[in-house]
Amino acid sequence: MPLADVQSEILEPMQALFLPPRDMDQAAQTTALKAYGAVLQHFAAPDLRAAWSEVVAEHRARSWPVPGAIVQAARKAQRERTAADAPSRMRTGMDAYARWRVWQTVRTSPLALDALEAGVAWSLKCAVQDGKQPGEIALAELIRRRTSADETATAIGDRRPVPHNGRMLTFSEHNRALALKMWTNLLCNESDTAAEIRRARSFGAAPLAQGRAA
């Protein structure tokens, strides 16, 4: 909440460290504090915090710093933070787009058809979304993990202990229901991804057939 941030980051420390201007009664102080809030509420808490650190380090008077000084420092902090965050946002955006582009290619490939037939289409898509290139994805490993997950889900459904790191785990009814819900979600994702691959094949059947023949 912006006004709450102004209160905690600026107004409370300001009133604790400095005195209000002379000849300013309580009503005038209340009005003045509202004015501080009005001009500062548009800044994020990290920018207000950085601004106050700068202002308090330079302020040499005994009375409150004027609002303009805090606003100027907050704008500076905002610019610096935005500039520092921009490369990170750009890298994240480019990586996400690059992974999406890889998946557009993979989903019409022979690898996708093999994954579809093996029931690991969703696992393949997850591997691509994790940043793996097609040549780095081992279909046999995806199948092994899916087989293990199938066995675990069956055991949980039958209320049997599940082996894990040399121990046998048992599930409470709450955790059992949660695990089975997660398994249901995985099956839904598998079905959706399989349908996506089939649709992609219908639009690119010739390139796919050529790729498998090669």
C-alpha positions as a printed Julia matrix, in Angstrom:
214×3 Matrix{Float64}:
  0.0     0.0     0.0
  1.8     3.19   -1.18
  0.74    5.51    1.64
  1.73    2.9     4.19
  5.15    2.71    2.52
  5.51    6.5     2.74
  4.56    6.36    6.4
  7.02    3.62    7.32
  9.91    4.59    5.03
  9.76    8.41    5.26
  7.36    9.99    7.71
  8.05    7.88   10.79
 11.86    8.18   10.65
 11.57   11.85    9.68
  9.47   12.67   12.74
 11.76   10.61   14.93
 14.94   12.33   13.79
 13.87   15.9    13.05
 11.56   18.57   14.44
  8.65   20.16   12.56
  9.25   23.71   11.26
  8.87   26.47   13.83
  5.45   28.01   14.44
  3.72   24.99   12.88
  0.86   23.84   15.12
 -0.54   20.3    15.19
 -3.15   20.97   12.52
 -0.55   22.46   10.2
  1.73   19.49   10.81
 -1.05   17.09    9.88
 -1.7    19.0     6.66
  2.0    19.07    5.85
  2.39   15.33    6.42
 -0.54   14.68    4.09
  1.26   16.76    1.47
  4.38   14.61    1.87
  2.22   11.53    1.35
  0.56   12.97   -1.74
  3.81   13.65   -3.57
  5.61   10.47   -2.45
  2.91    7.8    -2.67
  3.72    7.06   -6.32
  7.18    5.69   -5.47
  7.9     2.08   -4.57
  9.1     1.23   -1.08
 12.71    0.41   -2.18
 12.97    3.81   -3.86
 11.62    5.59   -0.79
 14.05    3.7     1.43
 17.02    4.6    -0.77
 15.84    8.2    -1.01
 15.58    8.57    2.75
 19.07    7.17    3.24
 20.45    9.76    0.86
 18.44   12.65    2.26
 19.19   11.94    5.9
 22.9    11.65    5.14
 22.95   15.12    3.57
 20.32   17.0     5.6
 21.98   19.48    7.98
 18.99   21.36    9.38
 17.14   20.45   12.54
 13.7    20.65   10.94
 12.05   18.29    8.47
 13.57   18.04    4.97
 11.38   19.71    2.38
  9.26   17.35    0.21
 11.1    18.36   -2.97
 14.42   17.05   -1.64
 12.89   13.65   -0.91
 11.1    13.52   -4.26
 14.35   14.3    -6.09
 16.18   11.53   -4.23
 13.32    9.08   -4.85
 13.35    9.82   -8.58
 17.08    9.2    -8.65
 16.68    5.9    -6.8
 13.88    4.89   -9.15
 16.01    5.6   -12.23
 18.94    3.65  -10.86
 16.8     0.68   -9.88
 15.04    0.6   -13.25
 18.35    0.76  -15.11
 19.76   -2.06  -12.97
 16.7    -4.26  -13.51
 16.48   -3.72  -17.28
 19.25   -6.18  -18.35
 17.78   -8.88  -16.12
 14.3    -8.36  -17.54
 15.71   -8.42  -21.07
 17.63  -11.64  -20.47
 14.58  -13.3   -18.94
 12.34  -12.18  -21.78
 14.78  -13.32  -24.45
 15.31  -16.67  -22.78
 11.58  -17.28  -22.46
 11.03  -16.36  -26.09
 13.96  -18.53  -27.19
 12.56  -21.52  -25.31
  9.18  -20.93  -26.88
 10.77  -20.88  -30.33
 12.61  -24.13  -29.62
  9.36  -25.78  -28.57
  7.64  -24.63  -31.78
 10.31  -26.57  -33.67
 10.49  -29.58  -31.36
  6.74  -30.23  -31.32
  6.76  -31.05  -35.05
  9.92  -33.17  -34.85
 10.37  -36.94  -34.81
 11.39  -36.61  -31.16
  7.97  -35.19  -30.32
  6.22  -38.03  -32.13
  8.3   -40.58  -30.22
  7.48  -38.8   -26.96
  3.79  -38.79  -27.89
  3.82  -42.51  -28.56
  5.69  -43.18  -25.29
  3.33  -41.04  -23.21
  5.96  -38.48  -22.23
  4.9   -35.5   -24.34
  4.49  -33.27  -21.28
  7.89  -34.33  -19.94
  9.44  -33.39  -23.28
  7.8   -29.96  -23.23
  8.97  -29.39  -19.64
 12.53  -30.27  -20.63
 12.42  -27.69  -23.44
 10.91  -25.1   -21.12
 13.77  -25.78  -18.71
 16.15  -24.61  -21.43
 17.35  -27.93  -22.88
 18.06  -28.27  -26.56
 16.65  -31.32  -28.4
 20.06  -32.97  -28.57
 20.34  -32.77  -24.78
 17.07  -34.6   -24.13
 17.23  -38.36  -23.63
 13.88  -39.93  -24.42
 14.8   -43.08  -22.48
 15.3   -40.99  -19.33
 11.92  -39.31  -19.77
 10.29  -42.73  -20.14
 12.11  -44.06  -17.07
 10.89  -41.15  -14.97
  7.34  -41.52  -16.24
  7.37  -45.23  -15.43
  8.6   -44.47  -11.93
  5.89  -41.83  -11.5
  3.25  -44.31  -12.69
  4.39  -46.86  -10.14
  4.43  -44.27   -7.35
  0.93  -43.03   -8.2
 -0.4   -46.59   -8.27
  1.15  -47.34   -4.88
 -0.28  -44.17   -3.36
 -3.68  -44.94   -4.82
 -3.54  -48.44   -3.31
 -2.39  -46.99    0.04
  0.88  -48.92   -0.16
  4.21  -47.56    1.15
  6.4   -45.89   -1.46
 10.18  -46.52   -1.57
 12.27  -43.36   -1.37
 16.02  -43.1    -0.69
 16.13  -46.49    0.95
 13.08  -45.88    3.12
  9.42  -46.73    2.78
  7.17  -43.69    2.94
  3.53  -43.74    3.97
  1.06  -40.94    3.24
 -1.64  -39.46    5.43
 -5.06  -39.2     3.82
 -4.55  -35.47    3.25
 -1.15  -35.95    1.6
 -2.45  -38.93   -0.34
 -5.31  -36.87   -1.77
 -2.89  -34.03   -2.6
 -0.45  -36.39   -4.35
 -3.23  -37.97   -6.4
 -4.51  -34.53   -7.39
 -1.03  -33.61   -8.58
 -0.92  -36.85  -10.56
 -4.28  -36.03  -12.14
 -2.94  -32.62  -13.13
  0.09  -34.27  -14.72
 -2.18  -36.58  -16.74
 -4.2   -33.57  -17.89
 -1.01  -31.78  -18.95
  0.09  -34.91  -20.8
 -3.23  -35.07  -22.64
 -3.12  -31.36  -23.53
  0.47  -31.58  -24.8
 -0.29  -34.69  -26.82
 -3.19  -32.82  -28.46
 -0.88  -29.88  -29.15
  1.64  -32.13  -30.87
 -1.08  -33.76  -32.95
 -2.34  -30.35  -34.06
  1.21  -29.28  -34.94
  1.65  -32.48  -36.95
 -1.5   -31.79  -38.91
 -0.01  -28.48  -40.06
  3.47  -29.85  -40.73
  2.94  -33.48  -41.66
  5.22  -33.44  -44.7
  8.33  -32.1   -42.91
  7.71  -34.51  -40.04
  7.38  -37.52  -42.35
 10.58  -36.54  -44.17
 12.4   -36.17  -40.89
 11.38  -39.64  -39.72
 12.27  -41.2   -43.03
 15.72  -39.66  -42.79
